[in-house]
């Protein structure tokens, strides 16, 4: 559970930073910071969980 909460927290932070930087580089207004954070949280959870599904530790 702590792993999932950590992914959500850092996904939100990275989403905000990436959204702000991309809007600054493109010259547009950073209009929806909540959407950027939530979208990054969802993508992060999906990617990490799918990666854990496909990459298993070897059993001896």
trRosetta pair geometry for C-beta under 8 A, 3 or more apart (Angstrom, degrees):
i j d omega theta_ij theta_ji phi_ij phi_ji
1 4 5.8 -55 -154 34 36 110
1 5 6.5 32 152 -15 68 106
2 5 5.7 -55 -147 39 35 111
2 6 6.2 39 153 -22 66 105
3 6 5.8 -55 -149 35 29 112
3 7 6.5 31 152 -20 63 105
4 7 5.7 -52 -150 34 32 113
4 8 6.5 32 152 -18 64 105
4 45 6.9 43 -151 -123 86 102
5 8 5.6 -52 -147 36 34 112
5 9 6.3 35 154 -20 66 105
6 9 5.7 -53 -146 36 31 111
6 10 6.3 14 163 -3 66 109
7 10 6.5 -63 -141 47 25 97
7 11 5.8 31 158 -25 63 115
7 41 7.9 112 129 -151 76 67
7 44 5.2 178 173 138 95 115
7 45 5.8 121 123 -87 130 64
7 48 5.4 -107 -125 21 146 161
8 11 5.7 -57 -141 37 24 115
8 12 6.5 26 159 -20 61 105
8 41 5.0 37 -145 -149 69 110
8 44 7.3 169 -90 84 35 127
8 45 6.7 21 -77 -64 78 109
9 12 6.1 -60 -157 32 26 108
9 13 6.6 20 152 -13 64 107
10 13 5.4 -50 -143 39 40 112
10 14 6.0 35 159 -15 71 106
10 44 7.4 175 88 -156 82 162
11 14 6.0 -56 -140 43 27 105
11 15 6.0 33 156 -24 62 109
11 37 7.7 109 120 -171 72 63
11 40 4.7 178 172 130 80 86
11 41 4.1 126 106 -101 126 48
11 42 7.9 165 154 12 146 31
11 43 7.2 171 -156 64 123 75
11 44 3.3 -127 -100 13 129 153
11 45 7.0 -56 -38 -31 167 73
12 15 5.7 -55 -146 34 27 115
12 16 6.6 29 156 -20 62 103
12 37 4.1 34 -152 -170 77 103
12 38 7.3 21 -109 -68 90 38
12 40 6.4 152 -94 79 26 109
12 41 5.1 15 -63 -65 77 109
13 16 5.9 -56 -155 32 30 110
13 17 6.5 23 153 -13 65 108
13 37 7.7 47 -44 -128 21 101
14 17 5.7 -56 -145 41 35 110
14 18 5.9 30 160 -15 70 110
14 40 5.7 -162 86 173 86 146
14 44 7.7 114 55 -71 127 134
15 18 6.0 -56 -138 42 26 106
15 19 6.0 27 160 -19 63 111
15 36 4.7 163 157 144 95 75
15 37 4.4 146 87 -111 127 37
15 38 7.4 -160 129 23 166 26
15 39 6.2 151 -144 67 135 76
15 40 2.5 -155 -75 12 114 142
15 41 6.6 -64 -17 -27 147 67
16 19 5.9 -60 -146 39 24 111
16 20 6.3 22 159 -17 63 109
16 33 5.8 35 -125 -164 90 99
16 36 6.0 118 -93 103 41 118
16 37 5.1 13 -55 -77 86 99
16 40 7.8 -108 -16 26 51 147
17 20 5.9 -57 -147 37 27 108
17 21 6.3 21 159 -13 64 110
18 21 5.9 -56 -142 41 29 107
18 22 6.0 25 161 -16 65 111
18 36 7.2 -170 76 -179 83 117
18 40 6.9 135 42 -89 127 139
19 22 6.0 -58 -141 40 25 106
19 23 6.2 21 161 -15 63 109
19 30 6.4 106 138 -142 94 102
19 33 6.5 155 98 -122 144 59
19 36 3.2 -11 -62 -146 155 156
19 37 7.6 -80 2 -44 142 59
19 40 7.8 -116 -33 -33 106 126
20 23 6.0 -59 -146 38 27 106
20 24 6.3 25 156 -18 64 109
20 30 5.4 13 -113 -112 63 150
20 33 7.6 20 -64 -109 92 101
20 36 7.9 144 -32 118 63 169
21 24 5.7 -57 -146 38 31 111
21 25 6.2 26 157 -16 66 108
22 25 5.8 -54 -142 40 31 108
22 26 6.1 17 161 -8 65 112
23 26 6.1 -62 -139 46 29 101
23 28 5.0 -92 -152 76 80 85
23 29 6.7 -37 -176 115 127 15
23 30 4.2 153 77 -78 163 78
23 31 8.0 174 -125 -1 147 66
24 27 7.7 35 -179 -71 27 33
24 30 7.5 -7 -46 -50 73 114
28 31 7.9 -60 147 -15 100 100
30 33 6.4 41 154 -66 104 88
32 35 3.9 12 141 21 122 118
32 36 6.4 141 104 -20 77 85
33 36 5.6 -54 -149 36 38 113
33 37 6.3 34 156 -17 68 107
34 37 5.9 -58 -149 39 30 109
34 38 6.1 23 158 -13 67 111
35 38 6.0 -59 -140 42 28 106
35 39 5.9 30 161 -21 65 110
36 39 6.0 -57 -144 37 24 110
36 40 6.4 20 158 -15 61 109
37 40 5.9 -60 -149 38 28 107
37 41 6.4 31 153 -22 65 106
38 41 5.5 -51 -148 32 34 115
38 42 6.5 32 156 -17 66 103
39 42 5.9 -55 -151 36 31 108
39 43 6.3 27 154 -14 65 109
40 43 5.7 -54 -141 42 33 110
40 44 6.0 37 157 -23 65 108
41 44 5.8 -57 -147 36 26 112
41 45 6.5 24 157 -17 63 106
42 45 6.0 -54 -148 35 29 108
42 46 6.3 25 156 -15 64 109
43 46 5.9 -59 -147 40 30 109
43 47 6.1 25 159 -17 66 111
44 47 6.0 -59 -142 39 27 107
44 48 6.1 17 165 -11 65 111
45 48 6.3 -61 -142 41 24 103
45 49 6.1 15 164 -10 63 115
46 49 6.2 -64 -143 43 23 104
46 50 6.1 17 162 -14 63 113
47 50 6.0 -60 -142 41 25 105
47 51 6.1 26 158 -20 64 109
48 51 5.6 -54 -144 37 30 112
48 52 6.4 30 155 -18 64 105
49 52 5.6 -51 -145 37 33 111
49 53 6.5 38 152 -24 63 103
50 53 5.4 -49 -149 31 36 116
50 54 6.5 20 158 -8 67 107
51 54 6.2 -63 -144 44 30 99
51 55 5.7 -9 171 17 70 115
52 55 6.7 -66 -119 58 23 83
